[in-house]
């Protein structure tokens, strides 16, 4: 063994294995942001029903894994375990006693996919166009006052 590897070995024994982006891994329940398909915050996980958009993403990404926040009550994420088993998607409950992530669930691959938007945003409803309003210029006001059309 060379001197550098002995030092690395000792440091690893004292401090644990070196980890890339430990803060990012804590935030995304043990995985990296570049691997995430969708991340649901705790409030979204606590909702009574599973969002249809999530079901669709799960169907499209069967090779991904679900990471569940073990710091949350089991009753909130048990429905996600059920759908994961139903769809054949693996899942993992991640509990970190030093850090409580803002996310309750993360669907991610074991490789980078670099998806830009990882939120489960609802598609905005189209804005209804209002019919053009009739001009209320001076001419139309005079016509209204004198009863002409």
N, C-alpha and C positions, 0 to 999 in steps of 0.2 A: 504494500500500500504506500502510495506517495504521501508526502506531508500534507498536501492540500486535501486529499481524500480523507485523511485521518481527522483533520480539522472540521471538514464538512460533516463527517460521521458524528463527531462529538457535539457539534452545534445542533445537528438534527436530533440527537438524543436529549439535549438539554431543552431546546425550544420547540421540538416537533418538526414535522416535515415542512419544507418550504411550500408555500401555496401562492399561486398567482391570483392577484386581486382579491384578497381576503374580505375586504369591505363589500365588494360587489357580490361575492358569494354569500355573505351573510344576508344581504338585502334580498337576493333572489333565491333564497332557501337552498343554498348549496350549489347553485349553478351560475353560469356567467350570462350576462345580458345578451351577448351575441347569439346565444343558443335558444333564447326564449321565443315561443310562438305567441303566447298570451299570458299575462299576469293579472290575476284578479286581486283587488285589495280585500281587506277583511270584511268590509261592509257588503261587497258583492257576494262573498262566500256565505255570509249570514242570511241572505235573502232566502225566502221560502222555496222558490222554484229555481231550477237550473236554467240559465238563459239559453234560448234556442241557438244563439250565435255560438255559444261554447260547445253545445252538442255537435254543431256543424264542424267546428274546428277540430274537435276530437275525432270525428269521422274522417276528416281529411288528413289528420296527422297521427295515424295509428302507430307509427314508429317512435313517437315521442313518449316522454314519461311525465307523470303528474307528480309534482312536489307539493305536499300539503304542510301547512304550518302547524306543528305539534303543540305550539303554545296556545292554540285556540281550543275551544270545547269540541270534543269529538262529534257531538250532535250536529254541529254546523257543517262539517265536511264529510259526514258519513254518506250523504247522498252522492257525493262525487266519487267516493270509493265504489259505491254500487254501480254507477254508470261506467266507471273505468273497468270494472270486472265484466260488465255486460258487453262492452265494446272490445275487450281484450287488450286494453292499454295498461301498462304497468304503472304503479304508483309507489310513492315513498313518503312516509311521515317524517318530517324533519323538525327536531326540537333543538333549539339553541338557547341555553340558559343565560348566556351573556348578552344576547341581542334578540330583541323581538322585532321581526320584520314587519313592514307595513302591509306586505302581501300575505294573503291567506292561501293562495294557490298559484302555482306556476306550472305551465305546460311547456316543456323544453326538450330539445334533442340532446344527444351526446356530442354533437358537432355544431359548428357555427352555421347559422342561417342568416344572420344580420337583418332581421325583419325590423323595419323602421317603427311601425306603430304596434305596440304590444298590448294596448288596452282593448277592452271588450266594448268599444264604443258602438253605440247604436247608430245606425245610419240616419242622418238627419232627414226629417220629413220635408218633402218639397214645399216650398212657400207658395201659397195660392196667390196667383196674380189677381189683383183687383182690376175691375173694368175701368177704363179710362174715365175720369170725371169730366163732366161737361164744363166747359170754360165759363167762368162767371165774370167775363169782362164787362165793360161799361155798356156795350151794345146789348148784351143779353139782359142786363139789369133794366135798361130803358124799355126793352121789349116787354119784359115781365110787368113793369109798372103800368104801361099803357095798353096791356092786353093783346099785344100783337105776337104772332108766332112766327 
